[in-house]
Amino acid sequence: MIWDGNDDIRLIGCANDRRTIRHQLNECREERRPYVFVTSSMTTPPIRRILVPVSMLEEETYKAEISTYLARKTGAHIILLQANDYGSHAQQNVNRIVTHIKNISSRTGEDISYEIIRARKDSFSLVREAGERQRDFHYDLLILTASRDYGLDDILFGPPELHAIRRAPVPVMLVNPREDLFSLCD
């Protein structure tokens, strides 16, 4: 795997039960480097395709750096899954990520392949869709932004990334870009 101790990426291995994953998410609350969840039910194939869901939230653009870095290191193809929103925020975030990919490609001379796919769901259900559509996209790594608690359902049922980690059959990387973005209820 790519995270062999030389990268500044934290690897978290755990059982695939809600309580264990939630505990690990709480442990990573202050983590600033990306962290990867690998549960006991996941396979860990070589990284050839990276799925990056992109919602309307501003912090989604932070996934550009890590996905581009991993694509360069592994030769992986990036799939940008754009939320099916009425507004233009998700589209603007995708455009920012594509600009970053193109800038890195031209600066390094490496061809970083990517594609944009329009999701079936909106920004609020995008993480769930991403976790459930591994067979459609054949991705080997899912990159998510660590969330804030948005409403009562997140407080009662847990953050969206908890459910994505439990559903995804491959490793899930979380990017926690700023201190004010991540809080889980205890």
C-alpha positions in Angstrom: 0.0 0.0 0.0 1.0 3.6 -0.4 0.8 4.5 3.3 3.9 2.6 4.4 5.0 4.9 7.1 6.9 7.2 4.8 3.9 9.3 4.1 2.3 11.8 6.5 -0.9 9.7 6.5 -2.3 8.0 9.5 -3.6 4.4 9.0 -6.4 3.2 11.2 -7.3 -0.4 11.3 -10.4 -1.4 13.1 -13.5 -3.7 13.2 -16.4 -2.8 11.0 -18.8 -2.0 13.8 -20.5 1.4 14.5 -19.1 1.8 18.0 -15.5 1.1 17.1 -15.5 3.3 14.0 -17.2 6.2 16.0 -14.6 5.8 18.7 -11.8 6.1 16.1 -13.4 9.1 14.5 -13.5 10.8 17.9 -9.9 9.9 18.4 -9.0 11.7 15.1 -10.9 14.8 16.0 -7.7 16.9 16.3 -5.9 15.1 13.5 -4.7 17.5 10.8 -3.0 15.0 8.5 -5.2 12.7 6.3 -6.2 9.4 8.0 -7.3 6.2 6.3 -9.8 3.8 7.8 -9.3 0.1 6.9 -11.9 -2.1 8.5 -11.8 -5.9 8.9 -14.4 -6.2 6.0 -12.4 -4.2 3.5 -10.1 -5.3 0.7 -7.0 -3.3 0.1 -6.2 -3.4 -3.6 -3.5 -1.4 -5.3 -4.8 2.2 -5.8 -5.8 2.5 -9.4 -8.9 4.6 -9.1 -9.7 7.3 -6.5 -13.3 8.5 -5.9 -13.6 12.1 -4.7 -17.2 13.1 -3.9 -17.5 16.9 -4.3 -20.4 18.7 -2.6 -21.4 22.3 -2.3 -19.3 22.9 0.8 -16.2 25.1 0.5 -14.0 22.6 2.3 -14.4 20.0 -0.5 -11.6 21.7 -2.4 -9.1 20.6 0.2 -9.3 17.1 -1.3 -7.6 18.4 -4.4 -4.1 18.4 -2.9 -4.3 14.9 -1.4 -6.0 13.3 -4.4 -3.5 14.8 -6.8 -0.6 13.7 -4.6 -1.9 10.1 -4.4 -2.6 10.0 -8.1 0.9 11.2 -8.9 2.4 8.7 -6.5 0.4 5.7 -7.7 -0.6 6.6 -11.2 -4.3 6.4 -10.2 -7.2 7.8 -12.1 -9.3 10.4 -10.1 -13.1 10.3 -10.3 -14.7 13.5 -9.2 -18.3 12.7 -8.2 -20.1 16.0 -8.4 -23.2 16.5 -6.3 -26.5 16.8 -8.3 -27.4 20.2 -6.8 -29.6 23.0 -8.1 -27.1 25.7 -7.3 -23.6 26.1 -8.7 -21.4 25.6 -5.6 -20.6 21.9 -6.3 -19.8 22.8 -9.9 -17.5 25.6 -8.7 -15.7 23.3 -6.3 -15.2 20.7 -9.1 -13.8 23.5 -11.3 -11.3 24.5 -8.5 -10.2 20.9 -8.1 -9.8 20.5 -11.9 -7.7 23.7 -12.0 -5.5 22.3 -9.3 -5.1 19.0 -11.2 -4.2 20.8 -14.4 -1.7 23.1 -12.6 0.1 20.2 -11.0 0.1 18.3 -14.3 1.6 21.2 -16.2 4.1 22.1 -13.5 5.4 18.5 -13.1 4.9 17.3 -16.6 2.9 14.3 -15.4 -0.4 13.5 -16.9 -2.9 13.1 -14.1 -6.0 11.5 -15.4 -9.4 12.4 -14.1 -13.1 12.4 -15.0 -16.1 14.2 -13.7 -19.3 12.2 -13.1 -22.6 13.8 -12.0 -24.0 12.0 -8.9 -27.6 10.9 -8.6 -27.9 12.6 -5.2 -27.5 16.1 -3.9 -24.8 17.3 -1.5 -26.6 16.1 1.6 -26.7 12.5 0.3 -23.5 12.4 -1.7 -21.3 10.6 0.9 -23.9 7.8 1.2 -24.0 7.5 -2.6 -20.2 7.4 -2.8 -20.0 4.6 -0.2 -22.7 2.5 -2.0 -21.4 2.8 -5.6 -18.1 1.1 -5.5 -19.3 -1.5 -8.0 -20.3 1.3 -10.4 -17.0 3.2 -10.3 -14.6 0.4 -9.3 -12.6 2.7 -7.0 -9.9 1.5 -4.7 -9.9 4.5 -2.4 -12.6 6.9 -1.3 -11.6 10.4 -0.1 -14.0 12.3 2.1 -13.9 15.5 4.1 -14.4 15.0 7.8 -17.7 16.6 8.6 -19.3 18.8 11.1 -22.5 17.9 12.9 -25.2 19.6 10.7 -28.4 18.5 12.3 -30.2 16.3 14.6 -29.9 13.2 12.4 -26.1 13.5 12.5 -26.2 13.8 16.2 -28.5 10.8 16.6 -27.2 8.5 13.8 -23.6 9.6 13.5 -21.8 11.6 10.8 -22.0 10.6 7.1 -18.4 9.4 7.0 -19.2 6.8 9.7 -21.8 5.2 7.4 -19.5 5.5 4.4 -16.7 3.7 6.2 -19.1 0.9 7.2 -20.5 0.5 3.6 -17.3 1.0 1.5 -15.5 -2.3 0.7 -12.2 -0.4 0.2 -10.2 2.0 2.4 -11.7 5.4 3.2 -9.4 8.4 3.6 -10.6 11.4 5.6 -9.2 14.9 5.1 -9.7 17.3 8.1 -8.6 20.6 6.6 -9.3 23.1 9.4 -9.8 23.0 13.1 -13.3 24.4 13.0 -14.7 21.8 10.6 -14.8 18.6 12.7 -16.8 17.9 15.7 -18.6 14.7 16.7 -21.0 14.4 19.4 -19.9 12.2 22.3 
